[in-house]
Amino acid sequence: MEIAHAAKVVVERSFVIKEWLMFLAATGLSALAMPAHHPLRAQTTASIPAAGYAAFNLGLLS
């Protein structure tokens, strides 16, 4: 019984992590991993507050 519960928790958490990574990629937050001098970083990071606000309104963040 405990093994089944542990497996369920692992699956649920891995799904949440996968969804979070997909959200980061979709909103451009992954651009933060770019070097500071990279030209796309400045463009992409400027849209982070707007993307976060949109995600909050869609219920993706609580």
Backbone bond lengths (Angstrom), bond angles and torsions (degrees), N, CA, C in turn:
res aa  C-N    CA-C-N  psi(-1)  N-CA   C-N-CA  omega(-1)  CA-C   N-CA-C  phi
1 M - - - 1.443 - - 1.530 110.65 -
2 E 1.324 117.16 -43.62 1.464 120.60 179.98 1.525 111.44 -66.50
3 I 1.314 117.03 -35.71 1.466 121.08 179.51 1.529 109.77 -66.37
4 A 1.322 116.74 -41.06 1.468 120.51 179.04 1.523 110.27 -64.00
5 H 1.325 116.58 -41.41 1.467 120.24 178.67 1.527 110.52 -65.12
6 A 1.313 116.79 -43.27 1.470 120.61 179.63 1.524 110.79 -62.90
7 A 1.318 116.59 -40.33 1.463 120.56 178.60 1.526 110.69 -64.27
8 K 1.323 116.47 -40.37 1.465 120.92 178.60 1.531 110.42 -62.91
9 V 1.316 117.35 -42.82 1.460 121.66 179.46 1.528 110.90 -63.32
10 V 1.317 116.78 -42.66 1.468 121.08 179.21 1.522 110.45 -62.26
11 V 1.322 116.93 -44.32 1.469 120.64 179.69 1.523 110.69 -63.62
12 E 1.333 117.26 -44.02 1.461 120.85 179.98 1.527 111.05 -63.13
13 R 1.307 116.51 -43.93 1.471 119.65 -178.94 1.521 111.45 -67.95
14 S 1.325 117.37 -38.65 1.457 118.98 179.45 1.528 110.17 -66.85
15 F 1.336 117.16 -33.89 1.462 120.20 176.29 1.523 110.57 -65.41
16 V 1.326 116.85 -43.40 1.465 120.81 179.04 1.518 110.35 -63.16
17 I 1.321 117.21 -42.83 1.463 120.72 178.92 1.518 110.31 -63.47
18 K 1.337 117.26 -42.56 1.463 121.16 178.58 1.527 110.31 -61.40
19 E 1.332 117.16 -45.76 1.465 120.79 179.26 1.523 110.89 -62.99
20 W 1.327 117.47 -39.96 1.461 121.08 179.71 1.530 110.42 -64.79
21 L 1.320 117.20 -42.41 1.462 120.26 178.25 1.518 111.45 -64.73
22 M 1.325 116.78 -37.83 1.463 119.93 177.12 1.530 110.20 -66.06
23 F 1.329 116.74 -37.71 1.462 121.00 176.99 1.525 110.65 -63.79
24 L 1.328 116.11 -44.45 1.463 119.91 179.27 1.522 111.05 -60.57
25 A 1.322 115.77 -43.06 1.461 119.45 179.75 1.527 111.18 -66.19
26 A 1.317 116.75 -40.49 1.461 120.63 -177.23 1.522 111.91 -69.27
27 T 1.316 117.87 -32.92 1.464 120.32 -176.71 1.519 112.74 -93.24
28 G 1.310 116.94 -5.62 1.447 118.91 178.78 1.514 113.91 86.68
29 L 1.314 117.16 5.88 1.466 119.20 179.10 1.517 111.55 -64.91
30 S 1.331 115.66 -21.66 1.453 119.00 178.29 1.525 111.13 -67.18
31 A 1.331 116.67 -14.04 1.462 120.43 177.86 1.521 111.54 -65.01
32 L 1.317 116.79 -18.78 1.463 119.48 178.65 1.520 111.15 -64.53
33 A 1.313 116.28 -20.20 1.458 119.90 178.64 1.524 111.95 -79.61
34 M 1.329 116.37 -10.67 1.463 119.81 179.10 1.526 110.11 -72.83
35 P 1.312 117.28 154.99 1.462 119.39 175.07 1.525 110.48 -60.69
36 A 1.306 116.85 149.38 1.465 121.48 -176.06 1.521 112.57 -59.52
37 H 1.314 117.94 -30.07 1.463 120.19 -177.42 1.528 113.13 -85.27
38 H 1.330 117.80 -3.02 1.467 120.77 -177.93 1.535 109.31 -69.23
39 P 1.341 118.34 130.33 1.463 120.21 -176.24 1.531 114.28 -63.71
40 L 1.329 118.04 -30.45 1.460 119.56 179.90 1.519 112.38 -72.93
41 R 1.322 116.93 -23.66 1.457 118.94 -178.56 1.518 110.92 -63.67
42 A 1.315 117.34 -44.03 1.462 120.40 -179.57 1.530 110.84 -63.18
43 Q 1.312 116.88 -41.09 1.465 120.40 179.50 1.523 111.36 -65.95
44 T 1.315 116.05 -45.45 1.457 120.33 -173.39 1.512 111.69 -74.44
45 T 1.320 118.01 -41.50 1.454 119.73 -176.83 1.520 111.43 -69.67
46 A 1.320 118.12 -20.56 1.458 120.41 176.85 1.523 111.24 -67.57
47 S 1.334 117.45 -24.39 1.462 120.68 -178.08 1.529 112.82 -92.49
48 I 1.326 118.15 -0.08 1.465 120.27 -176.44 1.532 112.68 -62.07
49 P 1.339 120.58 -46.98 1.466 118.11 179.99 1.530 112.55 -60.32
50 A 1.320 117.75 -40.66 1.464 120.55 179.42 1.521 110.65 -65.24
51 A 1.314 117.26 -40.94 1.468 120.61 179.38 1.523 110.52 -66.31
52 G 1.319 116.75 -40.07 1.461 120.15 178.43 1.511 111.71 -64.79
53 Y 1.322 117.16 -39.51 1.453 121.65 178.95 1.528 110.27 -65.15
54 A 1.336 116.19 -43.25 1.465 120.74 178.41 1.521 110.60 -63.23
55 A 1.325 117.35 -42.25 1.466 121.17 179.68 1.525 110.38 -64.06
56 F 1.333 116.92 -38.84 1.461 120.35 178.52 1.527 110.16 -63.69
57 N 1.326 116.61 -43.31 1.463 120.45 179.77 1.515 112.26 -66.10
58 L 1.328 117.08 -31.29 1.457 120.33 178.98 1.526 112.22 -80.73
59 G 1.310 116.78 -5.49 1.449 120.38 178.97 1.513 113.82 85.98
60 L 1.337 117.32 12.27 1.456 119.57 179.74 1.521 111.22 -76.24
61 L 1.318 115.30 -28.08 1.463 120.22 177.20 1.520 107.85 -119.12
62 S 1.301 116.08 144.08 1.465 117.41 179.09 1.507 110.67 -129.03
